[in-house]
């Protein structure tokens, strides 16, 4: 897990912020700067939000947790644009991703401009709501709940995110940037121990064998009950099967069964879409960000919509 690449250009924090304001998706990975093209956002197997919420931030732990080293070996080489300038203590001070402030970059397929910023939600902080922590950002819709109409833009509102808005709110005093870095290093050690112990390997027979038997038994009991006209009993067993199927769909969405994206997605389509009526593609796009952002202080857009 110690890959290094040749591009040696060093980017300052301000330079990165200025390029983000121009619509670029810049992510820090192992002290290196990756420029993610907009074309990859929709093609990304983990969904676009998993990338957008780490623009201007160090995504090392999240990337390593969700990707095989072989995958990153090819992607990093394609997207690497240089290294980042760290603080005197060797830390990266994160920026606030524009999407966390409600801003989304809309690319133009034609015309002179490459794209423009569109504000799909508004950010509220402790300045507007005293109940929020100093580090919290809450996104609210652009519509007035009372009138159901879009609020008019005031003169003080900008048409795009600014350098000032990308500066993160102060972290809680109990969790400093250094402490967060220490937690990150501890996580990396634990992650490697789990890999070395083989705990990510799938126990097909002992793991999913009993699950399949349980699903088939539930379907059989539901069918028999339906045949005899016991509709409430039939619905009960069918509901149990659907409930339990979501756990397998969850594993498939995370490529946790065969560890092959195409195969897990095909099985996921059958289990989730066909058997359960849930789009596995939609679910993955909106769910992965929950794992990436669950321990941070910025509320993900996907959890608020």
C-alpha positions as CSV (number, residue, x, y, z in Angstrom):
1,X,0.0,0.0,0.0
2,X,2.9,2.3,-0.7
3,X,2.5,3.3,-4.3
4,X,4.4,6.4,-5.6
5,X,4.1,8.1,-8.9
6,X,6.4,10.3,-11.0
7,X,4.5,13.6,-11.2
8,X,6.4,15.9,-8.8
9,X,4.5,19.2,-9.3
10,X,3.7,20.7,-5.9
11,X,0.3,22.4,-5.5
12,X,-0.5,24.9,-2.7
13,X,-3.8,24.9,-0.8
14,X,-4.8,28.1,-2.5
15,X,-4.0,26.9,-6.0
16,X,-6.1,23.8,-5.4
17,X,-9.0,26.0,-4.1
18,X,-8.8,28.3,-7.1
19,X,-8.9,25.3,-9.5
20,X,-11.9,23.8,-7.6
21,X,-13.7,27.1,-8.1
22,X,-13.2,26.7,-11.8
23,X,-15.1,23.4,-11.6
24,X,-12.3,20.9,-11.3
25,X,-12.7,17.8,-9.1
26,X,-9.4,17.7,-7.1
27,X,-9.0,15.0,-4.5
28,X,-6.0,14.3,-2.2
29,X,-4.7,10.7,-2.1
30,X,-1.6,9.8,-0.1
31,X,-0.2,13.3,-0.3
32,X,-0.8,13.4,-4.1
33,X,-3.4,15.4,-6.1
34,X,-5.8,13.6,-8.3
35,X,-7.9,15.4,-11.0
36,X,-11.1,13.5,-11.6
37,X,-12.7,14.3,-14.9
38,X,-16.4,15.0,-15.0
39,X,-16.9,12.2,-17.4
40,X,-15.9,9.7,-14.7
41,X,-18.4,11.0,-12.1
42,X,-21.4,9.3,-13.6
43,X,-19.3,6.2,-14.6
44,X,-17.9,5.8,-11.1
45,X,-19.2,2.5,-9.7
46,X,-19.5,4.0,-6.3
47,X,-21.6,7.0,-7.5
48,X,-20.7,10.6,-8.1
49,X,-21.4,11.8,-4.6
50,X,-18.6,9.6,-3.2
51,X,-16.2,11.7,-5.2
52,X,-17.8,15.1,-5.0
53,X,-17.8,15.1,-1.2
54,X,-14.1,14.7,-1.1
55,X,-13.1,17.5,-3.5
56,X,-10.4,19.4,-1.6
57,X,-10.2,16.8,1.1
58,X,-7.9,13.9,1.9
59,X,-9.7,10.8,0.7
60,X,-6.9,8.3,1.3
61,X,-8.7,6.2,3.9
62,X,-12.0,6.1,2.0
63,X,-10.3,5.2,-1.3
64,X,-8.2,2.4,0.2
65,X,-11.2,1.0,2.0
66,X,-13.3,0.8,-1.2
67,X,-10.8,0.0,-3.9
68,X,-8.4,-2.8,-4.6
69,X,-4.8,-1.7,-4.9
70,X,-4.7,-3.0,-8.5
71,X,-7.6,-0.7,-9.4
72,X,-6.0,2.3,-7.9
73,X,-2.7,1.5,-9.6
74,X,-4.2,2.3,-13.0
75,X,-6.5,5.1,-12.0
76,X,-4.0,7.1,-10.0
77,X,-1.6,7.1,-12.9
78,X,-4.3,8.5,-15.2
79,X,-5.5,11.2,-12.8
80,X,-2.3,12.2,-11.0
81,X,-1.4,15.9,-11.5
82,X,1.1,16.4,-8.7
83,X,1.7,16.5,-5.0
84,X,0.1,18.8,-2.4
85,X,1.9,21.2,-0.1
86,X,1.3,20.0,3.5
87,X,1.4,22.1,6.7
88,X,4.5,22.4,8.9
89,X,3.2,19.4,10.8
90,X,2.9,17.3,7.7
91,X,-0.9,17.6,7.6
92,X,-3.4,18.5,4.9
93,X,-5.9,21.1,6.0
94,X,-9.1,20.2,4.2
95,X,-11.3,22.5,2.2
96,X,-15.1,22.4,2.2
97,X,-16.3,20.6,-0.9
98,X,-18.7,22.8,-3.0
99,X,-21.3,20.1,-3.0
100,X,-21.4,20.2,0.8
101,X,-22.5,23.9,0.4
102,X,-25.2,23.0,-2.1
103,X,-23.2,23.9,-5.2
104,X,-23.1,21.5,-8.2
105,X,-21.0,22.0,-11.4
106,X,-23.1,21.6,-14.5
107,X,-21.0,20.9,-17.6
108,X,-22.1,22.3,-21.0
109,X,-21.8,19.9,-23.9
110,X,-21.7,22.7,-26.4
111,X,-20.9,26.4,-26.4
112,X,-18.0,28.5,-25.3
113,X,-18.2,27.9,-21.5
114,X,-17.3,24.5,-20.1
115,X,-19.9,24.7,-17.4
116,X,-21.3,26.8,-14.5
117,X,-22.1,26.5,-10.9
118,X,-25.7,25.8,-9.9
119,X,-26.9,26.0,-6.3
120,X,-29.3,23.1,-5.6
121,X,-29.4,23.7,-1.8
122,X,-28.5,26.3,0.7
123,X,-26.0,25.8,3.6
124,X,-26.9,26.8,7.1
125,X,-24.3,27.1,9.9
126,X,-24.3,28.2,13.5
127,X,-24.6,31.8,12.3
128,X,-28.2,31.1,11.1
129,X,-29.1,28.3,13.6
130,X,-27.7,28.4,17.1
131,X,-28.7,24.8,17.6
132,X,-26.0,23.7,15.2
133,X,-22.4,23.0,16.3
134,X,-19.7,25.4,15.1
135,X,-18.4,22.7,12.8
136,X,-21.8,21.7,11.3
137,X,-23.2,22.5,7.9
138,X,-26.8,21.8,7.2
139,X,-28.2,21.8,3.7
140,X,-31.8,22.9,3.1
141,X,-33.7,23.0,-0.2
142,X,-34.0,26.1,-2.3
143,X,-37.8,26.2,-1.9
144,X,-39.7,28.0,0.7
145,X,-41.6,25.2,2.6
146,X,-44.5,27.5,3.4
147,X,-45.1,28.8,-0.1
148,X,-43.6,26.0,-2.2
149,X,-41.8,28.5,-4.4
150,X,-38.2,29.0,-5.1
151,X,-36.7,31.8,-3.0
152,X,-35.4,34.8,-4.9
153,X,-31.6,35.4,-4.8
154,X,-30.6,38.3,-2.7
155,X,-27.8,40.8,-3.8
156,X,-25.5,39.4,-1.1
157,X,-25.8,35.8,-2.5
158,X,-23.0,34.8,-4.9
159,X,-23.5,33.1,-8.2
160,X,-20.8,30.6,-7.4
161,X,-18.8,29.3,-4.4
162,X,-15.9,31.6,-3.3
163,X,-12.5,31.1,-1.7
164,X,-13.9,32.2,1.6
165,X,-16.8,29.7,1.4
166,X,-14.4,26.8,0.8
167,X,-12.7,27.4,4.1
168,X,-14.0,24.7,6.5
169,X,-15.8,25.7,9.7
170,X,-13.7,25.3,12.9
171,X,-13.6,21.8,14.2
172,X,-14.8,20.9,17.7
173,X,-12.0,21.6,20.2
174,X,-12.1,18.0,21.3
175,X,-11.1,16.7,17.9
176,X,-8.2,18.6,16.4
177,X,-6.7,18.0,13.0
178,X,-3.8,16.2,14.5
179,X,-6.1,13.9,16.4
180,X,-8.1,13.1,13.3
181,X,-4.8,12.3,11.6
182,X,-3.8,9.9,14.4
183,X,-7.2,8.2,14.1
184,X,-6.6,7.9,10.4
185,X,-3.2,6.2,10.9
186,X,-4.8,3.8,13.4
187,X,-7.5,2.9,10.9
188,X,-4.9,2.2,8.2
189,X,-3.1,-0.2,10.6
190,X,-6.4,-2.0,11.4
191,X,-7.4,-2.1,7.8
192,X,-4.2,-3.8,6.9
193,X,-4.6,-6.3,9.7
194,X,-8.0,-7.3,8.4
195,X,-6.6,-7.8,4.9
196,X,-3.7,-9.9,6.2
197,X,-6.2,-12.1,8.3
198,X,-8.3,-12.7,5.1
199,X,-11.4,-11.4,6.8
200,X,-12.6,-9.8,3.5
201,X,-12.7,-13.1,1.7
202,X,-16.2,-14.4,1.2
203,X,-17.2,-17.7,2.9
204,X,-19.6,-18.8,0.2
205,X,-20.8,-22.2,1.6
206,X,-20.9,-21.3,5.3
207,X,-21.8,-17.6,4.8
208,X,-24.3,-17.4,1.9
209,X,-25.4,-21.1,1.9
210,X,-27.6,-20.7,4.9
211,X,-28.9,-17.4,3.6
212,X,-30.1,-19.0,0.3
213,X,-31.8,-21.8,2.2
214,X,-33.6,-19.3,4.4
215,X,-34.8,-17.2,1.4
216,X,-36.1,-20.3,-0.4
217,X,-37.8,-21.5,2.7
218,X,-39.5,-18.2,3.2
219,X,-40.7,-18.1,-0.5
220,X,-42.0,-21.7,-0.2
221,X,-44.0,-21.0,3.0
222,X,-45.4,-17.8,1.4
223,X,-46.4,-19.7,-1.7
224,X,-48.1,-22.6,0.3
225,X,-50.0,-20.1,2.5
226,X,-51.1,-18.2,-0.6
227,X,-52.3,-21.5,-2.2
228,X,-54.5,-22.2,0.9
229,X,-55.9,-18.7,1.0
230,X,-54.0,-17.6,4.1
231,X,-53.1,-14.3,2.7
232,X,-51.9,-12.6,5.8
233,X,-49.6,-15.5,6.6
234,X,-48.4,-15.5,3.0
235,X,-47.7,-11.7,3.2
236,X,-45.8,-12.2,6.5
237,X,-43.4,-14.7,5.1
238,X,-42.9,-12.8,1.9
239,X,-42.2,-9.7,3.9
240,X,-39.6,-11.6,5.9
241,X,-37.9,-12.7,2.7
242,X,-37.8,-9.2,1.3
243,X,-36.4,-7.8,4.6
244,X,-33.6,-10.4,4.7
245,X,-32.8,-10.0,0.9
246,X,-31.8,-6.4,1.6
247,X,-28.7,-7.6,3.5
248,X,-27.5,-9.6,0.5
249,X,-28.3,-6.7,-1.8
250,X,-26.3,-4.5,0.5
251,X,-23.3,-6.8,0.2
252,X,-23.6,-7.0,-3.5
253,X,-23.8,-3.2,-3.8
254,X,-20.5,-3.0,-2.0
255,X,-18.9,-5.7,-4.2
256,X,-18.6,-7.8,-1.1
257,X,-19.8,-11.1,-2.5
258,X,-17.7,-12.1,-5.6
259,X,-15.6,-8.8,-5.4
260,X,-16.1,-8.5,-9.1
261,X,-18.1,-5.3,-10.0
262,X,-19.8,-6.7,-13.1
263,X,-20.8,-10.0,-11.5
264,X,-21.9,-8.5,-8.2
265,X,-24.0,-5.9,-10.1
266,X,-25.7,-8.5,-12.2
267,X,-26.6,-10.6,-9.2
268,X,-27.6,-7.4,-7.4
269,X,-30.0,-6.5,-10.3
270,X,-31.7,-9.9,-9.9
271,X,-31.9,-9.8,-6.1
272,X,-32.7,-6.1,-5.6
273,X,-34.5,-5.0,-8.9
274,X,-36.2,-8.2,-9.9
275,X,-37.0,-9.8,-6.5
276,X,-37.3,-6.7,-4.3
277,X,-38.3,-3.8,-6.6
278,X,-35.3,-1.6,-5.6
279,X,-32.9,-0.2,-8.1
280,X,-29.5,-1.4,-7.0
281,X,-27.8,1.3,-9.2
282,X,-29.8,4.1,-7.6
283,X,-29.1,2.6,-4.1
284,X,-25.4,2.4,-4.6
285,X,-25.1,6.0,-5.9
286,X,-26.9,7.3,-2.8
287,X,-25.6,4.8,-0.2
288,X,-21.8,4.8,-0.5
289,X,-21.6,8.4,0.6
290,X,-23.2,7.3,3.8
291,X,-20.2,5.2,4.6
292,X,-17.7,7.8,3.4
293,X,-19.2,10.7,5.4
294,X,-20.6,9.0,8.5
295,X,-17.8,10.3,10.8
296,X,-17.4,13.7,9.3
297,X,-18.9,17.0,10.3
298,X,-20.6,17.9,6.9
299,X,-24.0,16.5,6.2
300,X,-24.1,14.7,2.8
301,X,-26.6,15.9,0.2
302,X,-27.8,12.3,-0.3
303,X,-28.9,12.0,3.3
304,X,-30.9,15.1,3.1
305,X,-32.9,14.4,-0.1
